[in-house]
Amino acid sequence: MYLTFRCKPIVEGYAEGEALVLNRPISFLGEVDPKTGVLRVDSVEEKIKDKILVFPHGKGSTVGSYVIYGLKRYNNKPKAIINLVADPVIVIGCVFAEIPLVICNSKELFRLAHSGDYIVVDTYRGIVILYKECII
Amino acid sequence: MYLNKYEELILNGEYGYIKAKALKALVKMGEALGANKLIRISHAHISGISYTTIGEVGLELLRELALEKVCVNTTCNPAGFDLTHWRRLGVPEEYYKKQIEIINLLRKMGVKTTLSCTPYLTENISKGDHISWAESNAVLYANSITGAMTNREGGLSALLAALVGRTPNYGLHLQENRKPTVIVSIEINNIEVDEPSILSAIGYSLGLKVGYGIPYIVNSKILTNLELIKYFMAGIGTTSALGMIIISHISPDERNIKQSDLKGLDRISLGMDDIIEVYECFNEVSIDKCDVIYLGCPHLSLDELLYILKFISSVKIPNNIKVWLTTSRNVVNKIVKLGYNVIELWRKGILILCDMCPIVAPLEKLKVKNIITDSAKAAYYLRKMHKAKVTLMSRHNILKLLKNIC
């Protein structure tokens, strides 16, 4: 089974893949290493390459946009990013790194999505589709 | 998005492909975020100029962008070392070369290389000015204290805005968006209000509780010291995406709040427990184990530096400890004029450093691992980025400890 959510396209593109979900904000500077593509937040340590990265919004350093651009240059970028609120630091990073970015202001998505779920991001239709493994 | 003739020309490449690329990215960003047009800015402040944070990738990008010049007054954040004392600090020549290339590229672009995170102390910014600033503490200060208007720009978008002198007109550039989204009361009494570490811890905690929006701080007894309020801003900027807060009796935007704007807003409060939690979160280094005592995040003002020096310049700092005091170059010039001998102080273990910030310095190469600081922002990033052991301690206690140690 799947659930569809409306979203606001910020950087266009279509992507589908495995979700990496964090229920807290991320500072790309300090928490993401562009060279290895590893995200370290509290106890989470995951590679973000080719993931659909889901987190509420950015926080902290405004240098984060360079880190996001670095992910592209080191071939470690996620397939897409889904945020709850737009953060200019992440927006400009995604514009430069050509990472599809959407804002989905449905808290439901952030409550239901878990790492490992399959997610489709389609900015052309303005939707996010969440496939729940447990109910497929 | 509406573009005027000049902007159309830029977009069409009449002013070169770099400016076209910059404008295109800003338009794309603006359109996605609901901007109706671009607006002219009077100032830009860029972050992400340290080789530690932007690396080879950032350097390459700057090499390309540096084919063009900025067209507004533009300042920049700290670099990875003090340009005068880099060798004395132990910065490897390889790193020095890279960082200097970045600084030279910025100069070539016409950026004023102020290399400081406190542009609000030196730049001529007024209420109502549209600016494009990166550096989270500076964005918060500009919007909340000065009443200037800027979104929380990334280092990259601020630089692009500087290249074309424009930024998308959305978010905090629009008066109607500069309204509270949550009401905050700070329930802390009987504590030292002139203490940077407490202010930074309150900010850090506030940012954790309110990740985005515009908090309205209604009882601001603790936030009366405008000289030290930057520590509060730096704390907030570390843990949140906030670009603006409204502080009762301080923020210029308070006068635009109508009673109806406050209807139905959530209220939260911050108490002593929240503050203590921040101190407990950063408590790994005791004074006998520390390599560096670090004060100056954000950069120290002249008065702060003079106060600290008055307190410790006669102290014999133990050989295994260095005191790092970071500030802007113009402050260093002033204290030299006042008769302080920076080299003499250096020999005593008191390092007055400008142009730099330890957070973006090659700290591992400088063999700094254990740090005591009075800034929650510094504590957070030094741990995250350099795996340093950190303790957040009040400036008052740090100075007292240093006095008693000898």
Interface residues (C-beta under 8 A of the other chain):
Chain A: K8 P9 I10 V11 P25 S27 L29 G30 E31 P34 K35 P56 H57 G58 K59 G60 S61 T62 V63 G64 S65 Y66 V67 Y69 G70 R73 Y74 V85 A86 D87 P88 V89 I90 V91 I92 G93 V95 F96
Chain B: A25 K28 M29 A32 L33 S47 G48 T53 I54 G55 V57 G58 E60 L61 A134 E135 S136 V139 N151 R152 E153 G154 G155 L156 S157 A158 L160 G171 G207 G211 Y212 G237 T238 T239 S240 A241 Y380 Y381 K384 M385
